[in-house]
Amino acid sequence: MKKGPPAKVLWYLPIMPRLRRYFANVKDAKKLTWQANGRICDELLQHAADSPQRKKIDCLYPEFGSDPRNLRRGLATGGMNPYGNYL
């Protein structure tokens, strides 16, 4: 068996302490609640908060959507292609 440093390292950073720090800062907290307090609601799709999927989640779970401090996290792969099929 080969000894030495690992070929790949995966860092796990817990999300809850980071979110607590965001809400502790007044400027960041205002930006985090923008989708509920500062967004223009004109029935046009201008932000992810206007999407039909988000509206459906708000209808299915009204107790979650009622608090503007509840955050919805999205997954972005940033060009990563785990299956290796090139288009």
Contacts in CASP RR format, 6 or more apart in sequence:
PFRMAT RR
TARGET T0000
AUTHOR 0000-0000-0000
METHOD contacts of the structure
MODEL  1
MKKGPPAKVLWYLPIMPRLRRYFANVKDAKKLTWQANGRICDELLQHAAD
SPQRKKIDCLYPEFGSDPRNLRRGLATGGMNPYGNYL
15 73 0 8 1.000
19 71 0 8 1.000
22 28 0 8 1.000
22 29 0 8 1.000
22 32 0 8 1.000
23 29 0 8 1.000
23 32 0 8 1.000
23 69 0 8 1.000
30 37 0 8 1.000
32 69 0 8 1.000
32 71 0 8 1.000
33 68 0 8 1.000
33 69 0 8 1.000
35 47 0 8 1.000
35 49 0 8 1.000
35 68 0 8 1.000
36 68 0 8 1.000
37 68 0 8 1.000
39 47 0 8 1.000
39 49 0 8 1.000
40 46 0 8 1.000
41 50 0 8 1.000
43 50 0 8 1.000
44 50 0 8 1.000
45 51 0 8 1.000
48 54 0 8 1.000
54 72 0 8 1.000
57 64 0 8 1.000
57 65 0 8 1.000
57 72 0 8 1.000
58 64 0 8 1.000
58 65 0 8 1.000
64 70 0 8 1.000
END
